[in-house]
């Protein structure tokens, strides 16, 4: 097994700063894309039913990875903490719902993107306190945004079209003659749509982070006063981080409702979900795009598999397995953070470094 830079020469700075400077990285990403786009839609995951694989595991993992990417941009790269992620997902979901009802002939993918833009604007508004406060005080300010937006989702009937249930539902939407969302849509189609969004947004995030805007975020995160002295404008850097992060979170909220759940109420965007997304970022690793994938997979997939195995193999009650999965997940989180406080991404980075030094890894 070889994982080397040896013989891989770079003649341009652009090549040296590429997202995947090593040939082995490109091969690995290509294999993962092949598995995600071809193997899973055709074969699923061995040992699990096809419908369960897509609807209960793959689609939510893809959507929550987008959420984690958005939160990690704000928290890991820009150093601005937020506890309002769940509410911002709600902004994206309700915005998409309003676009679909006001403009019924508009393509749903355009509605999803527009909902992300609306959430970006709302995120900028609630990011204004970051210009004067930071740390624990900013966390409290974003927590206030969470409660205010939850109140708005309940108390403003216009947002859910005066529905008696107070919830929003996704109608059937077609594209090129194929139903891609709604009750009659196929799980494979919805999975491929969400996966395409994830790939494009990951590519966008990796390029922005390695560029001028991303460097300004990291300078503000490391030392805001020094960054301002060398020409970085805190106003532009912090608000752009909130806008960029909220754009991702808003898109994930729209995808969650209209490409996974099919319907949602305000409880789908409460504070408990905000903490769950925060755990995904911390476990995966702050300031790491790879960590976003790892955190979302661990926090979501492990409890689902534990509950499924307990019910099907041992016949345990669903309520018992629900509590057992929470206990085991909490135990794994503690163990991972004790072993490596910088998250799973740091463990993966160490493993890659050992492979690059093989057969003398120490």
C-alpha positions in Angstrom: 0.0 0.0 0.0 1.6 3.3 -1.1 0.4 6.8 -0.5 3.2 9.0 -1.7 4.0 12.4 -3.3 7.1 10.8 -4.8 7.1 11.4 -8.6 4.1 13.7 -8.5 5.7 16.9 -9.6 3.9 20.3 -9.7 5.1 23.0 -12.1 2.4 25.6 -11.2 1.1 27.1 -7.9 -2.4 26.3 -9.1 -1.6 22.6 -9.2 0.0 22.8 -5.8 -3.1 24.4 -4.2 -5.5 22.0 -5.9 -8.2 20.4 -3.7 -6.7 17.0 -4.4 -3.0 17.5 -5.1 -2.2 13.7 -4.8 -3.2 11.2 -7.4 -4.3 8.8 -4.7 -6.8 11.3 -3.4 -8.4 11.7 -6.8 -8.7 7.9 -7.1 -10.3 7.7 -3.7 -12.8 10.4 -4.4 -13.6 8.8 -7.8 -14.3 5.4 -6.1 -16.6 7.1 -3.5 -18.5 8.9 -6.2 -18.9 5.6 -8.1 -20.2 3.9 -5.0 -22.6 6.7 -4.2 -24.0 7.2 -7.7 -24.0 3.7 -9.0 -23.5 0.9 -6.4 -25.9 2.2 -3.7 -28.8 3.1 -6.1 -28.5 -0.3 -7.8 -27.6 -2.7 -4.9 -28.2 -0.8 -1.7 -26.4 -1.8 1.5 -26.0 -5.6 2.0 -28.1 -6.9 4.9 -30.6 -4.0 4.7 -33.7 -3.6 2.6 -33.3 -1.3 -0.4 -36.1 1.1 0.7 -34.7 1.3 4.2 -31.2 1.9 2.9 -32.3 4.9 0.9 -35.1 6.4 3.0 -33.7 5.9 6.5 -30.0 6.1 5.9 -28.6 7.5 2.7 -31.0 10.4 2.1 -30.9 11.8 5.7 -27.1 11.3 5.8 -26.7 13.3 2.6 -29.0 16.1 3.8 -27.4 16.3 7.3 -24.0 16.5 5.7 -25.0 19.6 3.9 -26.3 21.0 7.2 -23.0 20.1 8.9 -21.0 21.7 6.0 -22.9 25.0 6.6 -22.5 25.0 10.3 -18.8 24.0 10.1 -18.2 27.0 7.7 -19.5 29.3 10.4 -18.1 27.6 13.5 -15.0 25.8 12.3 -13.7 28.1 9.6 -15.0 31.5 10.8 -15.1 30.9 14.5 -18.7 32.2 15.0 -20.7 29.9 17.2 -24.4 29.3 16.4 -27.2 27.4 18.2 -29.9 28.4 15.7 -29.1 25.8 12.9 -32.4 24.0 13.3 -34.4 27.3 13.0 -32.4 28.3 9.9 -33.3 24.9 8.4 -36.9 25.9 9.1 -36.5 29.2 7.2 -35.3 27.2 4.2 -38.2 24.7 4.4 -40.9 27.3 4.9 -39.4 29.6 2.2 -39.3 26.7 -0.3 -42.9 25.9 0.6 -44.0 29.5 -0.1 -42.2 29.6 -3.4 -43.9 26.4 -4.5 -47.3 27.6 -3.6 -47.0 31.1 -4.9 -45.3 30.0 -8.1 -46.7 26.5 -8.7 -45.0 26.1 -12.1 -41.6 27.0 -10.9 -39.0 24.2 -10.9 -38.6 22.8 -7.4 -34.8 22.8 -7.7 -35.0 26.6 -8.3 -37.3 26.9 -5.3 -34.7 25.0 -3.2 -31.9 27.4 -4.3 -34.1 30.5 -3.7 -34.9 29.2 -0.3 -31.2 29.0 0.4 -30.8 32.7 -0.6 -33.7 33.7 1.6 -32.1 31.9 4.5 -28.8 33.6 3.7 -30.4 37.0 4.1 -32.1 36.0 7.4 -28.7 34.6 8.6 -27.1 37.9 7.9 -29.7 39.7 9.9 -29.2 37.5 12.9 -25.4 37.6 12.4 -25.3 41.4 13.0 -24.7 40.9 16.8 -21.4 39.1 15.9 -20.0 42.5 15.0 -20.1 43.6 18.7 -20.0 40.3 20.7 -18.4 36.9 20.4 -18.1 33.6 22.2 -20.7 32.8 24.8 -22.6 36.0 24.2 -22.9 35.3 20.5 -24.1 31.8 21.3 -26.9 33.3 23.5 -27.8 35.7 20.6 -28.2 32.8 18.1 -30.2 30.9 20.7 -32.6 33.8 20.8 -32.8 33.6 17.0 -33.8 29.9 17.4 -36.6 30.7 19.8 -37.8 33.7 17.8 -38.0 31.8 14.5 -39.7 28.8 16.2 -42.3 31.3 17.5 -42.7 32.7 13.9 -43.3 29.3 12.4 -46.1 28.7 14.9 -47.7 32.2 15.2 -47.6 33.4 11.5 -50.3 31.3 9.7 -49.3 32.8 6.3 -46.1 30.7 6.4 -48.0 27.4 6.3 -50.9 28.8 4.2 -53.3 28.8 7.1 -53.3 25.0 7.3 -55.3 23.7 10.2 -52.5 21.2 11.2 -49.9 24.0 11.2 -47.6 21.9 9.1 -46.3 22.1 5.5 -46.5 19.3 2.9 -44.6 18.7 -0.3 -46.7 18.2 -3.4 -45.6 16.0 -6.3 -43.2 17.9 -8.6 -42.0 16.7 -12.0 -38.8 17.3 -13.9 -38.3 16.0 -17.5 -41.4 13.9 -17.0 -40.1 12.2 -13.8 -41.6 12.9 -10.4 -38.7 13.9 -8.2 -40.5 15.0 -5.0 -43.7 14.4 -3.3 -45.7 11.3 -2.1 -45.5 9.6 -5.5 -41.7 10.1 -6.0 -39.2 7.3 -6.0 -36.6 7.1 -3.2 -33.8 6.5 -5.7 -34.7 9.7 -7.6 -34.8 11.8 -4.4 -31.5 10.3 -3.2 -29.8 11.2 -6.5 -31.1 14.8 -6.4 -29.9 15.3 -2.8 -26.6 13.6 -3.6 -26.0 16.0 -6.5 -26.7 19.0 -4.3 -24.2 17.6 -1.8 -21.5 17.1 -4.4 -21.9 20.6 -5.9 -22.1 22.3 -2.5 -19.0 20.5 -1.3 -17.1 21.5 -4.4 -18.2 25.1 -3.9 -17.3 25.1 -0.2 -13.8 23.7 -0.8 -13.0 26.3 -3.4 -14.4 29.2 -1.4 -12.5 28.1 1.8 -9.2 27.9 -0.1 -9.7 31.3 -1.7 -9.6 34.9 -0.4 -12.9 34.8 1.3 -12.1 31.6 3.2 -8.7 32.9 4.3 -10.4 36.0 5.7 -12.8 33.8 7.7 -9.9 31.9 9.2 -8.0 35.1 10.0 -11.0 36.4 11.9 -11.3 33.1 13.7 -7.7 33.0 14.8 -7.3 36.7 15.8 -9.8 39.2 14.7 -7.8 42.3 15.8 -4.7 41.3 13.9 -6.8 40.4 10.9 -8.4 43.9 10.9 -4.9 45.5 11.2 -3.8 43.8 8.0 -6.8 44.8 6.0 -9.6 42.2 6.7 -12.9 43.9 7.3 -14.7 42.2 10.1 -18.1 43.4 8.9 -17.6 41.7 5.5 -16.0 38.6 6.8 -18.4 37.8 9.6 -21.6 38.6 7.7 -20.4 36.7 4.6 -19.7 33.7 6.9 -23.2 33.9 8.3 -24.7 34.3 4.8 -22.7 31.4 3.3 -23.4 29.1 6.2 -27.2 29.9 6.3 -27.4 29.3 2.5 -26.2 25.7 3.0 -28.5 25.2 6.0 -31.5 26.6 4.2 -31.0 24.3 1.3 -30.6 21.3 3.6 -33.9 22.3 5.4 -35.8 22.5 2.1 -34.3 19.1 1.0 -35.2 17.6 4.3 -38.9 18.4 4.1 -39.5 18.0 0.4 -37.1 15.2 -0.6 -37.1 13.1 2.6 -39.9 13.7 5.2 -42.6 14.8 2.7 -44.2 17.0 5.5 -43.0 18.7 8.6 -44.1 20.8 11.6 -42.3 23.2 13.8 -41.0 20.4 16.0 -38.7 19.3 13.1 -36.7 22.5 13.6 -36.5 22.8 17.4 -33.5 23.3 19.6 -32.8 19.6 20.1 -32.1 19.3 16.3 -29.7 22.3 16.6 -27.7 20.5 19.2 -27.6 17.4 17.1 -26.1 19.3 14.2 -23.6 20.9 16.6 -22.6 17.4 17.8 -22.0 16.3 14.2 -19.6 19.2 13.6 -17.7 18.7 16.9 -17.4 14.9 16.4 -16.4 15.1 12.8 -13.9 17.9 13.4 -14.0 21.7 13.4 -12.5 23.2 10.2 -12.7 20.1 8.1 -14.9 19.3 5.2 -14.1 15.6 5.5 -15.1 15.8 9.1 -18.6 17.0 8.1 -19.2 13.7 6.3 -17.8 11.6 9.2 -19.8 13.4 11.9 -23.1 13.2 10.0 -22.6 9.5 9.3 -21.7 8.6 12.8 -24.4 10.6 14.6 -27.2 9.5 12.3 -26.3 6.0 11.1 -25.1 4.4 14.3 -28.4 4.9 16.2 -30.5 3.9 13.2 -28.6 0.7 12.8 -28.7 -0.1 16.5 -32.5 0.3 16.6 -33.0 -1.7 13.4 -30.7 -4.6 14.6 -32.4 -4.7 18.0 -35.9 -4.8 16.6 -35.2 -7.3 13.8 -32.6 -9.6 15.4 -33.5 -9.6 19.0 -37.1 -8.4 19.1 -36.6 -5.6 21.5 -39.2 -2.9 22.0 -38.7 0.2 19.8 -38.8 2.5 22.9 -36.0 0.4 24.6 -33.8 0.5 21.5 -34.4 4.2 21.1 -33.0 4.9 24.6 -30.2 2.3 24.2 -29.1 3.9 20.9 -28.9 7.3 22.6 -26.8 5.9 25.5 -24.4 4.1 23.1 -24.1 7.2 20.9 -23.3 9.4 23.9 -20.7 6.8 25.1 -19.0 6.8 21.6 -18.9 10.6 21.5 -17.1 10.7 24.9 -14.6 8.0 23.8 -13.9 9.7 20.5 -13.4 13.1 22.1 -11.1 11.6 24.7 -9.0 9.8 22.2 -8.9 12.8 19.8 -10.4 16.1 20.8 -10.1 17.4 17.2 -12.6 14.8 16.0 -12.7 12.0 13.5 -11.1 14.2 10.8 -7.9 14.4 12.8 -7.8 10.6 13.2 -8.2 10.2 9.4 -5.4 12.8 8.9 -3.1 10.8 11.2 -4.0 7.6 9.3 -3.2 9.2 6.0 0.2 10.4 7.3 1.0 6.9 8.5 0.2 5.6 5.1 2.5 8.2 3.5 5.3 7.0 5.7 4.6 3.3 5.3 6.4 0.9 6.1 7.9 3.1 8.7 4.9 4.9 10.2 6.4 5.9 13.5 
